[in-house]
Amino acid sequence: MFEERMLVDWKTLKKLGWPYSRAHTWRMINAGRFPAPQKFGEHPGSRVAWRWKEVRHFFDGTDPTIAD
C-alpha cells in the first residue's frame, strides 16, 4: 500500500495539470471542494502536501471513501 503514503506537493500538483492559483485552491479547500493538505510545521509558512490517493480521486471524480 505504497500509494497510501505518497504525498503531492504544490509543484507536483501543478505538473499534474492543476489550473488554479494557490489562493483559489485554498478557497476550494475551505469550501470543502478540494481535499485538505497535510501541514508540516506549526508556523503559517509551513510546507503542505496532499495525499496522492485523495488527489487522484478528485481528478478521477470518484469517491475516496470507496476502497480500491
DOFI-781539 format. One record per residue (C-alpha): residue number from 1; residue in one letter; x, y, z. Coordinates in steps of 0.2 Angstrom, whole numbers, plus 5000, padded with zeros to 4 digits. Example, Ala and Ser with C-alpha at 12.3 -4.5 7.8 and 13.67 -1.06 7.14 Angstrom:
# residues 2
+-----+------+------+------+------+
| pos | code |   xx |   yy |   zz |
+-----+------+------+------+------+
|   1 |    A | 5062 | 4978 | 5039 |
|   2 |    S | 5068 | 4995 | 5036 |
+-----+------+------+------+------+
This chain:
# residues 68
+-----+------+------+------+------+
| pos | code |   xx |   yy |   zz |
+-----+------+------+------+------+
|   1 |    M | 5000 | 5000 | 5000 |
|   2 |    F | 5013 | 5012 | 4995 |
|   3 |    E | 5000 | 5024 | 4987 |
|   4 |    E | 4993 | 5026 | 5005 |
|   5 |    R | 5009 | 5036 | 5010 |
|   6 |    M | 5013 | 5045 | 4994 |
|   7 |    L | 5011 | 5064 | 4995 |
|   8 |    V | 5009 | 5078 | 4982 |
|   9 |    D | 5017 | 5095 | 4985 |
|  10 |    W | 5012 | 5111 | 4976 |
|  11 |    K | 5024 | 5109 | 4962 |
|  12 |    T | 5019 | 5091 | 4958 |
|  13 |    L | 5000 | 5096 | 4959 |
|  14 |    K | 5004 | 5110 | 4946 |
|  15 |    K | 5013 | 5097 | 4935 |
|  16 |    L | 4998 | 5085 | 4936 |
|  17 |    G | 4988 | 5099 | 4927 |
|  18 |    W | 4980 | 5109 | 4942 |
|  19 |    P | 4975 | 5125 | 4934 |
|  20 |    Y | 4971 | 5136 | 4949 |
|  21 |    S | 4981 | 5148 | 4959 |
|  22 |    R | 4986 | 5145 | 4977 |
|  23 |    A | 4973 | 5157 | 4983 |
|  24 |    H | 4959 | 5149 | 4973 |
|  25 |    T | 4965 | 5132 | 4979 |
|  26 |    W | 4964 | 5137 | 4997 |
|  27 |    R | 4946 | 5144 | 4994 |
|  28 |    M | 4941 | 5127 | 4987 |
|  29 |    I | 4949 | 5118 | 5002 |
|  30 |    N | 4939 | 5130 | 5014 |
|  31 |    A | 4923 | 5127 | 5005 |
|  32 |    G | 4926 | 5108 | 5006 |
|  33 |    R | 4928 | 5106 | 4987 |
|  34 |    F | 4946 | 5100 | 4987 |
|  35 |    P | 4955 | 5089 | 4999 |
|  36 |    A | 4964 | 5097 | 5014 |
|  37 |    P | 4983 | 5095 | 5014 |
|  38 |    Q | 4994 | 5089 | 5027 |
|  39 |    K | 5004 | 5103 | 5036 |
|  40 |    F | 5022 | 5100 | 5040 |
|  41 |    G | 5025 | 5113 | 5054 |
|  42 |    E | 5016 | 5125 | 5065 |
|  43 |    H | 5020 | 5142 | 5058 |
|  44 |    P | 5010 | 5150 | 5044 |
|  45 |    G | 5023 | 5147 | 5030 |
|  46 |    S | 5025 | 5128 | 5034 |
|  47 |    R | 5025 | 5116 | 5019 |
|  48 |    V | 5010 | 5107 | 5014 |
|  49 |    A | 5006 | 5092 | 5004 |
|  50 |    W | 4991 | 5082 | 4999 |
|  51 |    R | 4988 | 5063 | 5000 |
|  52 |    W | 4991 | 5056 | 4982 |
|  53 |    K | 4976 | 5045 | 4984 |
|  54 |    E | 4964 | 5060 | 4988 |
|  55 |    V | 4971 | 5070 | 4974 |
|  56 |    R | 4969 | 5055 | 4962 |
|  57 |    H | 4951 | 5053 | 4967 |
|  58 |    F | 4947 | 5071 | 4965 |
|  59 |    F | 4954 | 5071 | 4947 |
|  60 |    D | 4945 | 5055 | 4943 |
|  61 |    G | 4929 | 5061 | 4950 |
|  62 |    T | 4927 | 5046 | 4961 |
|  63 |    D | 4923 | 5044 | 4980 |
|  64 |    P | 4939 | 5042 | 4990 |
|  65 |    T | 4929 | 5033 | 5004 |
|  66 |    I | 4926 | 5018 | 4992 |
|  67 |    A | 4940 | 5005 | 4994 |
|  68 |    D | 4951 | 5002 | 4978 |
+-----+------+------+------+------+
